[in-house]
Each structure stands twice: as structure tokens, then as C-alpha cells.
Amino acid sequence: MATAHIDIPDDILDSARLTPAEAKRELALALYAQRRLSAGKARSLAGLSLWEFRRLSASRGIPVHFDETELAEDLKAIARWEQAHP
């Protein structure tokens, strides 16, 4: 998987009182709230489990978005889990 890197100067992180991991979480939440990322992609970017991401987004008042893309992602995850746990 290809990755992109964003350079955020330390003074910006310091001013925002964020660690790099927290900045990724904030970006993931913002993109999810804007419906630019599904919950699955946003939780991956945030480095959280789906349930952790759902709790975090709920604590911020971000409504759950569930569309056909997320349904497909959930069904794939279920199929992978079933294959790993026969």
C-alpha cells in the first residue's frame, strides 16, 4: 500500500497541543464528519478499532454515517473474520 506523508512543523503541533498520532485522529474525524471518508477508512487513519472510533466520534457529536460503501466494508470484514475463525 502506498502512503503519503504530510510534514507538520513541531511548533504547529505544539501550538495545537497535539502529538502526531492525535493529529491523525483529528484529521480522520474531520474527514469522516465531512463524509469524505467512511468509518472504516477513518478508523484506519486514526489507528483505532471501529468501536473506538465510533465512541470517539460519538463523544464529539459526529453522527454515524452508514452507506452502501460501509455496508460492503462491513460484509468484507465479517467474511475475513469468518475465514479466520471457522
Jmol script that loads the backbone (N, CA, C; Angstrom):
load data "model"
ATOM      1  N   MET A   1       0.843  -1.169   0.000  1.00  0.00           N
ATOM      2  CA  MET A   1       0.000   0.000   0.000  1.00  0.00           C
ATOM      3  C   MET A   1       0.892   1.237   0.000  1.00  0.00           C
ATOM      4  N   ALA A   2       0.637   2.131  -0.922  1.00  0.00           N
ATOM      5  CA  ALA A   2       1.384   3.382  -0.980  1.00  0.00           C
ATOM      6  C   ALA A   2       0.909   4.306   0.135  1.00  0.00           C
ATOM      7  N   THR A   3       1.801   5.120   0.616  1.00  0.00           N
ATOM      8  CA  THR A   3       1.441   6.074   1.667  1.00  0.00           C
ATOM      9  C   THR A   3       1.907   7.465   1.263  1.00  0.00           C
ATOM     10  N   ALA A   4       1.242   8.449   1.801  1.00  0.00           N
ATOM     11  CA  ALA A   4       1.636   9.840   1.626  1.00  0.00           C
ATOM     12  C   ALA A   4       2.070  10.365   2.989  1.00  0.00           C
ATOM     13  N   HIS A   5       2.986  11.273   2.972  1.00  0.00           N
ATOM     14  CA  HIS A   5       3.476  11.848   4.220  1.00  0.00           C
ATOM     15  C   HIS A   5       3.205  13.346   4.217  1.00  0.00           C
ATOM     16  N   ILE A   6       2.715  13.833   5.325  1.00  0.00           N
ATOM     17  CA  ILE A   6       2.447  15.255   5.496  1.00  0.00           C
ATOM     18  C   ILE A   6       3.384  15.768   6.575  1.00  0.00           C
ATOM     19  N   ASP A   7       4.128  16.788   6.250  1.00  0.00           N
ATOM     20  CA  ASP A   7       5.028  17.393   7.228  1.00  0.00           C
ATOM     21  C   ASP A   7       4.269  18.482   7.977  1.00  0.00           C
ATOM     22  N   ILE A   8       4.188  18.305   9.279  1.00  0.00           N
ATOM     23  CA  ILE A   8       3.586  19.316  10.139  1.00  0.00           C
ATOM     24  C   ILE A   8       4.687  19.786  11.088  1.00  0.00           C
ATOM     25  N   PRO A   9       5.046  21.049  10.991  1.00  0.00           N
ATOM     26  CA  PRO A   9       6.128  21.546  11.861  1.00  0.00           C
ATOM     27  C   PRO A   9       5.795  21.319  13.339  1.00  0.00           C
ATOM     28  N   ASP A  10       6.820  21.010  14.099  1.00  0.00           N
ATOM     29  CA  ASP A  10       6.647  20.759  15.534  1.00  0.00           C
ATOM     30  C   ASP A  10       5.980  21.926  16.240  1.00  0.00           C
ATOM     31  N   ASP A  11       6.292  23.164  15.822  1.00  0.00           N
ATOM     32  CA  ASP A  11       5.695  24.303  16.510  1.00  0.00           C
ATOM     33  C   ASP A  11       4.178  24.354  16.284  1.00  0.00           C
ATOM     34  N   ILE A  12       3.715  23.863  15.141  1.00  0.00           N
ATOM     35  CA  ILE A  12       2.274  23.804  14.884  1.00  0.00           C
ATOM     36  C   ILE A  12       1.637  22.766  15.798  1.00  0.00           C
ATOM     37  N   LEU A  13       2.260  21.587  15.876  1.00  0.00           N
ATOM     38  CA  LEU A  13       1.740  20.547  16.781  1.00  0.00           C
ATOM     39  C   LEU A  13       1.764  21.036  18.220  1.00  0.00           C
ATOM     40  N   ASP A  14       2.846  21.702  18.601  1.00  0.00           N
ATOM     41  CA  ASP A  14       2.943  22.233  19.961  1.00  0.00           C
ATOM     42  C   ASP A  14       1.851  23.261  20.231  1.00  0.00           C
ATOM     43  N   SER A  15       1.623  24.161  19.276  1.00  0.00           N
ATOM     44  CA  SER A  15       0.586  25.185  19.445  1.00  0.00           C
ATOM     45  C   SER A  15      -0.798  24.561  19.571  1.00  0.00           C
ATOM     46  N   ALA A  16      -1.028  23.493  18.809  1.00  0.00           N
ATOM     47  CA  ALA A  16      -2.323  22.801  18.855  1.00  0.00           C
ATOM     48  C   ALA A  16      -2.388  21.808  20.014  1.00  0.00           C
ATOM     49  N   ARG A  17      -1.267  21.649  20.705  1.00  0.00           N
ATOM     50  CA  ARG A  17      -1.166  20.687  21.803  1.00  0.00           C
ATOM     51  C   ARG A  17      -1.564  19.283  21.347  1.00  0.00           C
ATOM     52  N   LEU A  18      -0.975  18.872  20.208  1.00  0.00           N
ATOM     53  CA  LEU A  18      -1.269  17.569  19.630  1.00  0.00           C
ATOM     54  C   LEU A  18       0.019  16.793  19.399  1.00  0.00           C
ATOM     55  N   THR A  19      -0.070  15.492  19.596  1.00  0.00           N
ATOM     56  CA  THR A  19       1.000  14.607  19.159  1.00  0.00           C
ATOM     57  C   THR A  19       0.710  14.269  17.693  1.00  0.00           C
ATOM     58  N   PRO A  20       1.679  13.701  16.975  1.00  0.00           N
ATOM     59  CA  PRO A  20       1.382  13.286  15.599  1.00  0.00           C
ATOM     60  C   PRO A  20       0.206  12.298  15.522  1.00  0.00           C
ATOM     61  N   ALA A  21       0.116  11.371  16.460  1.00  0.00           N
ATOM     62  CA  ALA A  21      -0.996  10.403  16.467  1.00  0.00           C
ATOM     63  C   ALA A  21      -2.336  11.113  16.691  1.00  0.00           C
ATOM     64  N   GLU A  22      -2.344  12.095  17.570  1.00  0.00           N
ATOM     65  CA  GLU A  22      -3.577  12.852  17.817  1.00  0.00           C
ATOM     66  C   GLU A  22      -3.968  13.675  16.591  1.00  0.00           C
ATOM     67  N   ALA A  23      -2.983  14.201  15.875  1.00  0.00           N
ATOM     68  CA  ALA A  23      -3.265  14.967  14.662  1.00  0.00           C
ATOM     69  C   ALA A  23      -3.905  14.057  13.608  1.00  0.00           C
ATOM     70  N   LYS A  24      -3.417  12.823  13.506  1.00  0.00           N
ATOM     71  CA  LYS A  24      -4.030  11.875  12.568  1.00  0.00           C
ATOM     72  C   LYS A  24      -5.473  11.576  12.965  1.00  0.00           C
ATOM     73  N   ARG A  25      -5.713  11.437  14.256  1.00  0.00           N
ATOM     74  CA  ARG A  25      -7.090  11.198  14.719  1.00  0.00           C
ATOM     75  C   ARG A  25      -7.994  12.375  14.369  1.00  0.00           C
ATOM     76  N   GLU A  26      -7.487  13.590  14.591  1.00  0.00           N
ATOM     77  CA  GLU A  26      -8.287  14.777  14.289  1.00  0.00           C
ATOM     78  C   GLU A  26      -8.587  14.871  12.795  1.00  0.00           C
ATOM     79  N   LEU A  27      -7.607  14.553  11.967  1.00  0.00           N
ATOM     80  CA  LEU A  27      -7.815  14.555  10.523  1.00  0.00           C
ATOM     81  C   LEU A  27      -8.854  13.504  10.144  1.00  0.00           C
ATOM     82  N   ALA A  28      -8.738  12.319  10.726  1.00  0.00           N
ATOM     83  CA  ALA A  28      -9.698  11.255  10.445  1.00  0.00           C
ATOM     84  C   ALA A  28     -11.109  11.663  10.847  1.00  0.00           C
ATOM     85  N   LEU A  29     -11.259  12.257  12.014  1.00  0.00           N
ATOM     86  CA  LEU A  29     -12.578  12.713  12.467  1.00  0.00           C
ATOM     87  C   LEU A  29     -13.154  13.780  11.549  1.00  0.00           C
ATOM     88  N   ALA A  30     -12.313  14.727  11.151  1.00  0.00           N
ATOM     89  CA  ALA A  30     -12.784  15.810  10.281  1.00  0.00           C
ATOM     90  C   ALA A  30     -13.233  15.266   8.927  1.00  0.00           C
ATOM     91  N   LEU A  31     -12.463  14.367   8.350  1.00  0.00           N
ATOM     92  CA  LEU A  31     -12.827  13.803   7.048  1.00  0.00           C
ATOM     93  C   LEU A  31     -14.073  12.935   7.142  1.00  0.00           C
ATOM     94  N   TYR A  32     -14.219  12.230   8.250  1.00  0.00           N
ATOM     95  CA  TYR A  32     -15.425  11.426   8.463  1.00  0.00           C
ATOM     96  C   TYR A  32     -16.648  12.333   8.632  1.00  0.00           C
ATOM     97  N   ALA A  33     -16.502  13.386   9.425  1.00  0.00           N
ATOM     98  CA  ALA A  33     -17.613  14.315   9.650  1.00  0.00           C
ATOM     99  C   ALA A  33     -18.058  14.975   8.349  1.00  0.00           C
ATOM    100  N   GLN A  34     -17.118  15.192   7.435  1.00  0.00           N
ATOM    101  CA  GLN A  34     -17.421  15.796   6.136  1.00  0.00           C
ATOM    102  C   GLN A  34     -17.904  14.763   5.112  1.00  0.00           C
ATOM    103  N   ARG A  35     -18.008  13.509   5.552  1.00  0.00           N
ATOM    104  CA  ARG A  35     -18.408  12.390   4.682  1.00  0.00           C
ATOM    105  C   ARG A  35     -17.425  12.169   3.530  1.00  0.00           C
ATOM    106  N   ARG A  36     -16.174  12.482   3.793  1.00  0.00           N
ATOM    107  CA  ARG A  36     -15.141  12.268   2.782  1.00  0.00           C
ATOM    108  C   ARG A  36     -14.455  10.925   2.984  1.00  0.00           C
ATOM    109  N   LEU A  37     -14.600  10.351   4.195  1.00  0.00           N
ATOM    110  CA  LEU A  37     -14.085   9.013   4.488  1.00  0.00           C
ATOM    111  C   LEU A  37     -15.176   8.205   5.157  1.00  0.00           C
ATOM    112  N   SER A  38     -15.196   6.915   4.853  1.00  0.00           N
ATOM    113  CA  SER A  38     -16.089   6.005   5.567  1.00  0.00           C
ATOM    114  C   SER A  38     -15.543   5.794   6.969  1.00  0.00           C
ATOM    115  N   ALA A  39     -16.340   5.210   7.828  1.00  0.00           N
ATOM    116  CA  ALA A  39     -15.880   4.914   9.192  1.00  0.00           C
ATOM    117  C   ALA A  39     -14.691   3.963   9.159  1.00  0.00           C
ATOM    118  N   GLY A  40     -14.732   3.002   8.255  1.00  0.00           N
ATOM    119  CA  GLY A  40     -13.634   2.035   8.154  1.00  0.00           C
ATOM    120  C   GLY A  40     -12.321   2.694   7.776  1.00  0.00           C
ATOM    121  N   LYS A  41     -12.362   3.555   6.789  1.00  0.00           N
ATOM    122  CA  LYS A  41     -11.141   4.252   6.364  1.00  0.00           C
ATOM    123  C   LYS A  41     -10.697   5.257   7.420  1.00  0.00           C
ATOM    124  N   ALA A  42     -11.648   5.958   8.015  1.00  0.00           N
ATOM    125  CA  ALA A  42     -11.313   6.950   9.041  1.00  0.00           C
ATOM    126  C   ALA A  42     -10.706   6.279  10.260  1.00  0.00           C
ATOM    127  N   ARG A  43     -11.270   5.159  10.687  1.00  0.00           N
ATOM    128  CA  ARG A  43     -10.722   4.470  11.858  1.00  0.00           C
ATOM    129  C   ARG A  43      -9.323   3.943  11.566  1.00  0.00           C
ATOM    130  N   SER A  44      -9.105   3.517  10.318  1.00  0.00           N
ATOM    131  CA  SER A  44      -7.771   3.055   9.936  1.00  0.00           C
ATOM    132  C   SER A  44      -6.767   4.206  10.006  1.00  0.00           C
ATOM    133  N   LEU A  45      -7.135   5.349   9.463  1.00  0.00           N
ATOM    134  CA  LEU A  45      -6.274   6.526   9.522  1.00  0.00           C
ATOM    135  C   LEU A  45      -6.012   6.930  10.973  1.00  0.00           C
ATOM    136  N   ALA A  46      -7.029   6.850  11.803  1.00  0.00           N
ATOM    137  CA  ALA A  46      -6.900   7.233  13.213  1.00  0.00           C
ATOM    138  C   ALA A  46      -6.115   6.210  14.032  1.00  0.00           C
ATOM    139  N   GLY A  47      -5.943   5.009  13.487  1.00  0.00           N
ATOM    140  CA  GLY A  47      -5.226   3.964  14.231  1.00  0.00           C
ATOM    141  C   GLY A  47      -6.051   3.393  15.367  1.00  0.00           C
ATOM    142  N   LEU A  48      -7.373   3.355  15.177  1.00  0.00           N
ATOM    143  CA  LEU A  48      -8.292   2.874  16.203  1.00  0.00           C
ATOM    144  C   LEU A  48      -9.105   1.700  15.680  1.00  0.00           C
ATOM    145  N   SER A  49      -9.654   0.926  16.600  1.00  0.00           N
ATOM    146  CA  SER A  49     -10.619  -0.086  16.187  1.00  0.00           C
ATOM    147  C   SER A  49     -11.897   0.633  15.781  1.00  0.00           C
ATOM    148  N   LEU A  50     -12.769  -0.069  15.094  1.00  0.00           N
ATOM    149  CA  LEU A  50     -14.026   0.553  14.682  1.00  0.00           C
ATOM    150  C   LEU A  50     -14.808   1.039  15.890  1.00  0.00           C
ATOM    151  N   TRP A  51     -14.850   0.219  16.944  1.00  0.00           N
ATOM    152  CA  TRP A  51     -15.620   0.598  18.141  1.00  0.00           C
ATOM    153  C   TRP A  51     -15.007   1.798  18.834  1.00  0.00           C
ATOM    154  N   GLU A  52     -13.668   1.853  18.897  1.00  0.00           N
ATOM    155  CA  GLU A  52     -13.011   3.017  19.497  1.00  0.00           C
ATOM    156  C   GLU A  52     -13.314   4.277  18.683  1.00  0.00           C
ATOM    157  N   PHE A  53     -13.276   4.139  17.351  1.00  0.00           N
ATOM    158  CA  PHE A  53     -13.564   5.282  16.505  1.00  0.00           C
ATOM    159  C   PHE A  53     -15.014   5.727  16.659  1.00  0.00           C
ATOM    160  N   ARG A  54     -15.925   4.768  16.717  1.00  0.00           N
ATOM    161  CA  ARG A  54     -17.345   5.115  16.893  1.00  0.00           C
ATOM    162  C   ARG A  54     -17.557   5.855  18.221  1.00  0.00           C
ATOM    163  N   ARG A  55     -16.911   5.379  19.290  1.00  0.00           N
ATOM    164  CA  ARG A  55     -17.029   6.053  20.587  1.00  0.00           C
ATOM    165  C   ARG A  55     -16.469   7.466  20.530  1.00  0.00           C
ATOM    166  N   LEU A  56     -15.302   7.618  19.886  1.00  0.00           N
ATOM    167  CA  LEU A  56     -14.677   8.933  19.788  1.00  0.00           C
ATOM    168  C   LEU A  56     -15.548   9.882  18.967  1.00  0.00           C
ATOM    169  N   SER A  57     -16.041   9.419  17.835  1.00  0.00           N
ATOM    170  CA  SER A  57     -16.878  10.292  17.006  1.00  0.00           C
ATOM    171  C   SER A  57     -18.179  10.642  17.729  1.00  0.00           C
ATOM    172  N   ALA A  58     -18.747   9.693  18.458  1.00  0.00           N
ATOM    173  CA  ALA A  58     -19.967   9.979  19.228  1.00  0.00           C
ATOM    174  C   ALA A  58     -19.689  11.015  20.318  1.00  0.00           C
ATOM    175  N   SER A  59     -18.525  10.908  20.958  1.00  0.00           N
ATOM    176  CA  SER A  59     -18.184  11.867  22.017  1.00  0.00           C
ATOM    177  C   SER A  59     -18.018  13.273  21.468  1.00  0.00           C
ATOM    178  N   ARG A  60     -17.746  13.386  20.173  1.00  0.00           N
ATOM    179  CA  ARG A  60     -17.616  14.687  19.515  1.00  0.00           C
ATOM    180  C   ARG A  60     -18.920  15.133  18.871  1.00  0.00           C
ATOM    181  N   GLY A  61     -19.975  14.321  19.011  1.00  0.00           N
ATOM    182  CA  GLY A  61     -21.259  14.686  18.430  1.00  0.00           C
ATOM    183  C   GLY A  61     -21.334  14.490  16.927  1.00  0.00           C
ATOM    184  N   ILE A  62     -20.457  13.656  16.387  1.00  0.00           N
ATOM    185  CA  ILE A  62     -20.462  13.376  14.947  1.00  0.00           C
ATOM    186  C   ILE A  62     -21.406  12.205  14.707  1.00  0.00           C
ATOM    187  N   PRO A  63     -22.454  12.418  13.914  1.00  0.00           N
ATOM    188  CA  PRO A  63     -23.424  11.337  13.698  1.00  0.00           C
ATOM    189  C   PRO A  63     -22.820  10.181  12.901  1.00  0.00           C
ATOM    190  N   VAL A  64     -23.375   9.004  13.127  1.00  0.00           N
ATOM    191  CA  VAL A  64     -22.945   7.805  12.410  1.00  0.00           C
ATOM    192  C   VAL A  64     -23.387   7.925  10.960  1.00  0.00           C
ATOM    193  N   HIS A  65     -22.467   7.660  10.058  1.00  0.00           N
ATOM    194  CA  HIS A  65     -22.776   7.624   8.630  1.00  0.00           C
ATOM    195  C   HIS A  65     -22.685   6.165   8.210  1.00  0.00           C
ATOM    196  N   PHE A  66     -23.715   5.671   7.629  1.00  0.00           N
ATOM    197  CA  PHE A  66     -23.687   4.277   7.183  1.00  0.00           C
ATOM    198  C   PHE A  66     -24.316   4.231   5.810  1.00  0.00           C
ATOM    199  N   ASP A  67     -23.493   3.946   4.809  1.00  0.00           N
ATOM    200  CA  ASP A  67     -23.999   3.888   3.443  1.00  0.00           C
ATOM    201  C   ASP A  67     -23.608   2.563   2.806  1.00  0.00           C
ATOM    202  N   GLU A  68     -23.851   2.439   1.533  1.00  0.00           N
ATOM    203  CA  GLU A  68     -23.581   1.186   0.832  1.00  0.00           C
ATOM    204  C   GLU A  68     -22.101   0.813   0.881  1.00  0.00           C
ATOM    205  N   THR A  69     -21.231   1.811   0.814  1.00  0.00           N
ATOM    206  CA  THR A  69     -19.795   1.543   0.866  1.00  0.00           C
ATOM    207  C   THR A  69     -19.419   0.942   2.215  1.00  0.00           C
ATOM    208  N   GLU A  70     -19.950   1.512   3.288  1.00  0.00           N
ATOM    209  CA  GLU A  70     -19.639   0.978   4.620  1.00  0.00           C
ATOM    210  C   GLU A  70     -20.247  -0.404   4.819  1.00  0.00           C
ATOM    211  N   LEU A  71     -21.427  -0.624   4.275  1.00  0.00           N
ATOM    212  CA  LEU A  71     -22.026  -1.957   4.355  1.00  0.00           C
ATOM    213  C   LEU A  71     -21.117  -2.966   3.668  1.00  0.00           C
ATOM    214  N   ALA A  72     -20.630  -2.630   2.493  1.00  0.00           N
ATOM    215  CA  ALA A  72     -19.734  -3.529   1.766  1.00  0.00           C
ATOM    216  C   ALA A  72     -18.459  -3.793   2.564  1.00  0.00           C
ATOM    217  N   GLU A  73     -17.901  -2.729   3.187  1.00  0.00           N
ATOM    218  CA  GLU A  73     -16.700  -2.904   4.019  1.00  0.00           C
ATOM    219  C   GLU A  73     -16.989  -3.811   5.206  1.00  0.00           C
ATOM    220  N   ASP A  74     -18.134  -3.624   5.842  1.00  0.00           N
ATOM    221  CA  ASP A  74     -18.502  -4.454   6.989  1.00  0.00           C
ATOM    222  C   ASP A  74     -18.679  -5.911   6.568  1.00  0.00           C
ATOM    223  N   LEU A  75     -19.318  -6.141   5.437  1.00  0.00           N
ATOM    224  CA  LEU A  75     -19.519  -7.512   4.963  1.00  0.00           C
ATOM    225  C   LEU A  75     -18.191  -8.180   4.639  1.00  0.00           C
ATOM    226  N   LYS A  76     -17.251  -7.432   4.064  1.00  0.00           N
ATOM    227  CA  LYS A  76     -15.915  -7.984   3.797  1.00  0.00           C
ATOM    228  C   LYS A  76     -15.209  -8.328   5.105  1.00  0.00           C
ATOM    229  N   ALA A  77     -15.330  -7.449   6.096  1.00  0.00           N
ATOM    230  CA  ALA A  77     -14.695  -7.699   7.394  1.00  0.00           C
ATOM    231  C   ALA A  77     -15.283  -8.936   8.052  1.00  0.00           C
ATOM    232  N   ILE A  78     -16.583  -9.097   7.954  1.00  0.00           N
ATOM    233  CA  ILE A  78     -17.243 -10.287   8.515  1.00  0.00           C
ATOM    234  C   ILE A  78     -16.750 -11.541   7.804  1.00  0.00           C
ATOM    235  N   ALA A  79     -16.656 -11.482   6.485  1.00  0.00           N
ATOM    236  CA  ALA A  79     -16.182 -12.641   5.720  1.00  0.00           C
ATOM    237  C   ALA A  79     -14.750 -13.004   6.099  1.00  0.00           C
ATOM    238  N   ARG A  80     -13.880 -11.980   6.264  1.00  0.00           N
ATOM    239  CA  ARG A  80     -12.494 -12.249   6.691  1.00  0.00           C
ATOM    240  C   ARG A  80     -12.462 -12.882   8.070  1.00  0.00           C
ATOM    241  N   TRP A  81     -13.290 -12.358   8.982  1.00  0.00           N
ATOM    242  CA  TRP A  81     -13.327 -12.900  10.329  1.00  0.00           C
ATOM    243  C   TRP A  81     -13.803 -14.340  10.305  1.00  0.00           C
ATOM    244  N   GLU A  82     -14.831 -14.623   9.532  1.00  0.00           N
ATOM    245  CA  GLU A  82     -15.355 -15.988   9.449  1.00  0.00           C
ATOM    246  C   GLU A  82     -14.330 -16.948   8.885  1.00  0.00           C
ATOM    247  N   GLN A  83     -13.527 -16.502   7.928  1.00  0.00           N
ATOM    248  CA  GLN A  83     -12.472 -17.350   7.368  1.00  0.00           C
ATOM    249  C   GLN A  83     -11.383 -17.623   8.404  1.00  0.00           C
ATOM    250  N   ALA A  84     -11.090 -16.633   9.223  1.00  0.00           N
ATOM    251  CA  ALA A  84     -10.053 -16.784  10.245  1.00  0.00           C
ATOM    252  C   ALA A  84     -10.529 -17.558  11.460  1.00  0.00           C
ATOM    253  N   HIS A  85     -11.851 -17.617  11.652  1.00  0.00           N
ATOM    254  CA  HIS A  85     -12.427 -18.277  12.833  1.00  0.00           C
ATOM    255  C   HIS A  85     -13.527 -19.246  12.414  1.00  0.00           C
ATOM    256  N   PRO A  86     -13.119 -20.349  11.754  1.00  0.00           N
ATOM    257  CA  PRO A  86     -14.151 -21.308  11.286  1.00  0.00           C
ATOM    258  C   PRO A  86     -14.874 -22.021  12.407  1.00  0.00           C
TER     259      PRO A  86
END
end "model"
wireframe off; spacefill off
backbone 0.3
color backbone group
